[in-house]
């Protein structure tokens, strides 16, 4: 380990190698951050879609709950036939 430090500090090639490794690490961190932001954005969109679907399901449940028995059967039969 000590010989690598001496190589890195004592030679031009070592300094260039250390600079290249640090540059690659910095770029990798930047790419990882952008990737994580993209994942969070997609997760947010998925959650928004799920909330909208849940609101629609609750609204439909309330509408069906207000119907009389005969109207409810007609509504559900039409829903099953995809009308």
N, C-alpha and C positions, 0 to 999 in steps of 0.2 A: 504494500500500500504506500509506504513511504517512498519507494522508488518511482511509483506513478506520479506522486505529487512533485517529486524532484524533476521528473521528465516533463510534467505539465508546466511547471514554473521555469524550467531551465532551458527549454528549447522553443524555437519558433513553431515547429510542428505540434508540440504539446499545447502551446497556447492556442493555435488554430483549432486543434481537436477539442479543447475545452470550450472554446467559443462556439464551435459547431454544435456540440452537445447541448449547451445552454440555449442556443437559438432553437434547436429542434424541440427541446422541452417547453420553451415558451410558446412555440407554435402549437404543440400538442395540447397545452393547457387552454389556449384560445379556442381551438377546435372543440375540445371537450365542453367548454362553457357554452358555445353556440349550440352544440348537440343537446345539451341539457335544457337550454331555453326552448328549443324546438319540441322536446318531449313534454315540457310543462305546458306549452301552448296547445299541443294536441290533446293532452289530458284535460285541459280546460274546455276545449271544444267538445270533447266526448261528454264531459259532465254537463255542459249546457244542453246538449241533445237529450241526455237522460232526464234532465229536469223538465224540458218541454214535453217529452213523452209522458212523464209522470203527471204533469198538469193536465194533459189531454185525457189521460186515463181517469183522473179524478173527476174532471168535468163530465165525461161520458157516464161515469158511475152515478153522479148526481142526477144527470138527465134521466137515466133509466130508472133511478129510484123514485122519481116524481111521477112516473107513468102509472096508469092503472094496469091491472094484471093482463088484460087483453091487449092493450097497446104495447106493453112490455114484450109479450110473446111475438107480436107482429114486428116490433123493432128488432128483436134478437133473431127472428127468422130471416128478416131482410139482411141483417148483418152477416149471418151465416152464408147467405146466397151472394153476398158482396154487392148489394144494391145500393 
